């Protein structure tokens, strides 16, 4: 059974950093693309980082060069390192696991990130 649990959110100042973690129990990384999404109040949920089963990372322009997605296979954990944070990064961040060969798609409960001075 797949369960995704995010942690590491909180309050950061503009220019600061946070690292989010996603404990991905039951996920076999070779069978899933792991993603981080965010949803700001009143806005749609959008992708901020994707990590393929082969280890390739993709980012939208809004976070490219500031955010880094990675995984620790031994700990079955996915991370999102966020640097040079901006107020517009404020959102609830969600971990997502999307199966490569089936329609399986799992979400975590989300973790709040607030960037404010």
N, C-alpha and C positions, 0 to 999 in steps of 0.2 A: 504494500500500500504506500502510495506516494504522499508525503507531507512536506510542505515548504514552510519554514518558519524564519521570518526576517528579524533582524536585530541591528542595533547600531545607529538608529535615527536619533534625532535630537535637535538642539539649537546650535547654530554656528553663526559666526560673524561673517560678513562679506569678506572674501579673500581667504577664508578658512577652509578647513578640510574635515571630512567625515568618511568613515569606512563602514559601509553596510555589509552585513553577512546574511547569507541564506543557507540555513541548514536544510539540505535536500535529502531527507531520508527516503529510501526506496527508489531513488533515481539512479539509473545507470547512465553515466554521462555519455557513453558511446552511442546511446540510443535517443538522446534528447539534445535539442538546442536549448540553452539556458539564457534567459532574458531578464533584464530589468526594465520595468515600465514606471512611469510616474503619472499621477493625476492631480492637477491643481484644482482648487475650488471652482466649480462652474465650467470646467474644461474637460475635454476627452482624455482618456488614458492614452499616453503616447510612449513609444519605445525609446529608451535612452541608451541601451547597450544590449548587444546580442553576442553570444559565444557559441560557435558551432561545436559539434561533437569532435571535429578535428582540431579545435583550438583557435580558429580564426575569429577575430573580434570585429564587430561593426558598430559604428556610432553615427548618430545624426550630427549635422554641423553644429547644432546648439551646444553640444557637450564635447565634441571632438577636441582632443588635446588637454582636456580637463578631467575627464572621467576615464577610468580603466576598469574593465571587467576581467576577472580571473577566477580560477577555481583551484581547489586543493582536492585532488582525487582521494587522498588518504582520509581526509576528514569529511568527504562528500559535501563540501561547502563551496558556495559561489560567493564572490565578493564584488563590491562596487566601491572602488576608491574614488572619492570625489574631491577634487582640489579646486582652488580658486573659485569658491562657491559664490554665487550671485543671488540676490533676492528672488530673482525669477526661477531659481532652482527649488523654491519652496513648493512642496507637494507631498502627497503620500506616495511612497515608493513600494512597488510590488515586485516580488520575484515570480518568475513564470518558467515552467518547464513544458516544452512542446515536443511531443514525440516525433521522430523522423518518419516512421513508417506506419503509424496509426493516427487516429484522430484524438488521441489522449492529449489533454491540455490542462495543466494544473496551475493554481495560483496560491500564493501565500496570503496572509491576512493584511499585509501592508505595514509600513513603518513611516511615521511622520518625520519629515525633514523641514526645518524652518531656518531660513537664512535671514537674519535681521541684525541691525546694529542696536 
